[in-house]
Amino acid sequence: MSTTKSLPERSLGTQGFSGSIQGYGCMSLTEFNTPKKAEGAEQTLRHVLEQGVTVLNTACFYGDSLNEEIIGSVIKDFPRERVKITTKWGPSWVDGQLKHDGSRDNCRAACFGSLKRLGVKYLDIFIFRGPPAPNTPWEDTVRYMKELVDEGHVKYIGLSEVSPADIRKAHAIHPITALEMEWSLFSRDAEEELVPTARELGIGFLAYSPLGRGMLTGAYKVLNDVPAQQAAFNPRFGEANFDKNAKLVQNVVELAKKKGVTPGQLALAWVTAQGDDVIPIPGTKRISCVDENVATVNVKLTAEECKELEDAVPHHEVAGDRYHNMKHISYKYDH
């Protein structure tokens, strides 16, 4: 194994979890809904770990479970205590569709399935991906996760895409360590209610898609640059919204030149600067992009630079929702 570097660490929650200041979103290692591996997946993940990243974020439903198998094949070569596994459950594939299931049976099957595929004896953070499932009272779902903590299979509990009210209910049953949520210059809706609620309760953040699903890197100059799957998956890349969002990205490009960094590094540094309780988890298939992302830990932004960036990318001017069907993703559509 190559020499492994180290990165500064951040703590999430008040129960003892700590990990590298930047994590890695493992969804890039496979297709989302089919067991198809990205080219060089193992090499990319190994490089991620060798660069000092310790926080890996995955899900039992990524790549129809293949995602976790890939991670397991790589992390066996690293000390277990050095790798912090955060994995999600809740949605399950049924006839090609994701169905939410908050039952005890699904909770335990997801946990033990993840443990087996990852080849580990415990999960660092077991995250329920919301919204709460219709087949189980929310408080019961949280109790099922608490059982796994009490039994030693899970160290900490996390939540994703649930409402402030649901966070409070869950936290009253068992302390929540982390809230996994989309947070970037393009996605700031969580700042209104979720962030203040979590901070009041002492809950940290795993910020996914901190690069606006790649758009904030400036890689997509014209609509034809966008992969068809990306455009189909995210409305912000759609024909009706692309040009508006590309203009906002151009503002990031200009400020990045001024700072002497890449647009992606500037956008990622902004997320990192949102608080010592935030660990961004960018995902990429490319080793060169891993290096660019990790180098961002050395990019420091002043409060004035953050404000200048926010003014250059007014979040209310970002065109399009985070997903096509927000009803099944965002708690705001369920209350």
Secondary structure, 3 states (H helix, E strand, C coil): CCCCCCCCEEEECCCCEEEECCCEEHHHHECCCCCCECCCHHHHHHHHHHCCCCEEEEECCHHHHHHHHHHHHHHCCCCHHHCEEEEEECEEEECCEEEECCCHHHHHHHHHHHHHHHCCCCEEEEEEECCCCCCCCHHHHHHHHHHHHHCCCEEEEEEECCCHHHHHHHHHHCCEEEEEEECCCCCCHHHCCHHHHHHHHCCEEEEECCCHHHHHHCCCCCHHHCCHHHHHHCHHHCCCCHHHHHHHHHHHHHHHHHHCCCHHHHHHHHHHCCCCCEEEECCCCCHHHHHHHHHHHHCCCCHHHHHHHHHHCCHHHCCCCCCCCHHHCCHHHCC
